[in-house]
Amino acid sequence: MKFTYYGHACFAVQAGGKNLLFDPFISPNPLARKIEIKNVAADFILVSHGHGDHIADLVDIANRTGATVIAPFEVGSWFEGKGVKNVQSMNHGGAAKMDFGRVKLTSAIHSSSMPDGSYGGNPCGFVVESADGNFYYSGDTALTFDMKLVGEGTKLRFAVFPIGDFFTMGIDDALRAAEFAAANKFVGVHYDTFPPIKLDRAGAMKAARAAGKELLLPAIGETLDI
């Protein structure tokens, strides 16, 4: 699988012959100025919750690409109200077969509201299963023991965890999350964008090595074979 990082918590994974884009927040991110929104591909857009730093570019990308938006029910309904046509609203614990394979919504401990103050329901994460491999994106979350259920139910090729601290898990809790989910390799996201989540990269890498985990920190715009 190919993993492309677009900054903050936005990334894309090529899986099952499709482009899966997660939490599209690119154009307002000063660290992602080199990314051309018009060149971002998406067959599916998966949204973990309604905060602006996860949905800012969704309408533009969805309307341009015709991608199917997969989101928690309230978030999906809000986007339908904004004229987004292909929306698959789901809820926690539910799973569905898609063209790329299968997706299941998992619980996340965070908050959720839409940019206009509308109710955003509960935040979520995603377990994606495909013929190319399986992965888990926790979404913005605190550490939760529920992550053990992910590892017990699905053999993961990798995981994606927030590591910036302050608003989400920091690196220490992300390493425990990787242990819970039985993920030996994980990509760190949700760091550096704002002053409170500035990451000590050297410290994070050292902690990961000490824990026997492979932490990946791709540059914005970088694509990894993973």
N, C-alpha and C positions, 0 to 999 in steps of 0.2 A: 504494500500500500504506500501511496505517496501522501505526505503530510505537508501542508503549506501554512505557514504562520503569517497572519495579517496584523498582528499586534493586539495588545490587551488580551481579551478572551476570544478573539475571532480567529478561526482557523478553518481549513478545508481538508477533507480526507477523500481520496479517491478509493472507493470501495464498491465491489459488485458492479463495476463498469459505470458508476455514477459519481458525480461530484457532489459531496455533502459539505455544505457550508454551515458553520456554527456561529451563532451570536454576532451578527454583522455590525460591527462598530469600527469604521475605518476612517471616513472623511473627517469626523471631528477630532480624531486622534493626531496631535501634532507629531507624534513619533512615527506615524505611518504616511507621511506626506508623499512618499515616492510610490505608493500604491495607487494605480489608476482604477477607480471603481468600475469603469466601463469594461475593464478586462477581467473582472472577477467572475468566474464561471460558477454556476449552481444549477443542479437538477433538483436538489432538495435543500431547504434552509431549515435548520433545527434551532429553536429558540428556547433557552432555559428559563427565562423569566422576563419581566417587562421593563426593567430599568433601561434608561436611555443609553447607557454604555454597553448595551448588548443588542439593541435593535435599531440604532440610528439610521442605518443604510438599508434596512430590510425592504421597505416599500419600493425604493428605486431598483434594487437588485431583483426583487421578485417580479416587478412589472416588466423589466427588461428581459429576463430570462424565462419567465413563465414557470419558475420553480414551484414545487409543492412545499408549503410551509408547514412544518410539524411543530406544534407548541402545546403547552398546557391550555385547557379549555378557554379560560378567560382571556388569555393572551391571543389565542387564535381568533376568538370572537371579535376582539378589538380590531385586529387587522382586517377581518372581513368587513367591518364597519368603515375601514379606510379604503375599501375598494380592492383589496388583494383577493384574487379570484380562487386560487388553488390552495386552500387551507385544510389541513387535517388536524383538527383539535382533538387532543387526547387527555388522559388524566393518569395520575400516579398508579403504578402497578399494571397499567394496561400495556399491551403489546400489539403490534400490527405488522403484517407482511407488506413489504414495499418492493419496488423494482430492484433495490440494491440488496435486499435480504430481509432482516427483521429488526425492529426498533422497539425498545421498551423504556417507559418513563420510570425513573427512580426518584426517591425522595431526596430533598436537599434542605438544609437548614440555613435559611437566609430570609429575605423579604422580597416583595414584588409589588410594584405599582407601575402604571403606565405613565408616559411623559405628561399627559394632561391631568394626572391625578386619579384616573379611573382605577378601579379595583383590578389588580393583576393576578389574583388567585395565589396559588402556592408555587414557589420555584421548584425546578426539577433538574435531574440529570438524565443521561441517556446511556443505555447499553445498546450498541449496534453490533449485529451479527451479520456476517457476509461470507461468501465463498473465499474471500481473500484473507479472512481473519476477523476477530472480534476485538472491540475496544470499548472503553468506558470513559465518558466525560461526566464528571461529577457536577458540573455547573458551579456557580458561586455557592459555597457551602462551608459550614463548620465541619469538623470531624464528627462522624457519626458511626456508631457500631453497625448500622444497617449496611455499611460498605462490605462487611463480611459476607452478606447474602449475595452480593454481586460476584465475589470471588468463588463462592461455593456453587453458584449456578451457571457460571460462564467462564470458560478458559480464555483469558485475555491475552492478546498480542501486546497491547500497551494500554495505558490509561492517560487521561489528561486531567490535571488538578490545578486549582489556583494555589499560588504560593506566596502572594504578596503580603499576607497578613493584614491586619487592621480591619478590612471589610470581609475577609474570608480566612480560610486556613493560611498559616504560614508554613514554612518549609518543614518544621518539626512535625506538625500535624499531618502534612501531606505525605511524609514518609510513613507515618502510622497508617494513613489511608491506603497507601500502596501495599503495605503489609496485610491489612484487612482484606483488600480486594485481590490479593495474590498476583499483583502486577510487579514484575521485576524491572520493567521499563516504564517511565512516565514522562510526559511533556509538562513542563511548568508554564502556566499562563497567569494572567491577571496580576501583573507586576509592572513597575516603572512608570506607568501612565500618569499617575498623580503622585505628588510628594509623599503622602503617607504610605504608599506601597512600593517605595524604592527598594530594590532587591540588592542584598549583598551576594553577588553571584559567586564569588570565591567561597564564601561561607556556605552557601547552599550546595555547591558542588562537593565541598569537603564533607558536609553532613550526609549527602547521598552516598558517597563512597564508603563512609564509615558504616552506613546501614546496609551496604551490599546492594544498593539500588542504582540503576542507570537513569540519571536525570538528563533530559534533553532540553536545551534552551536555544532553539533556533533563532536566528536574526529575523527581523520583520522582512517579509518577502522571500525568505528562504524556504526551499522545498527539500524535505528529507525522504529517503526511502526508509520505511519503518516497519 
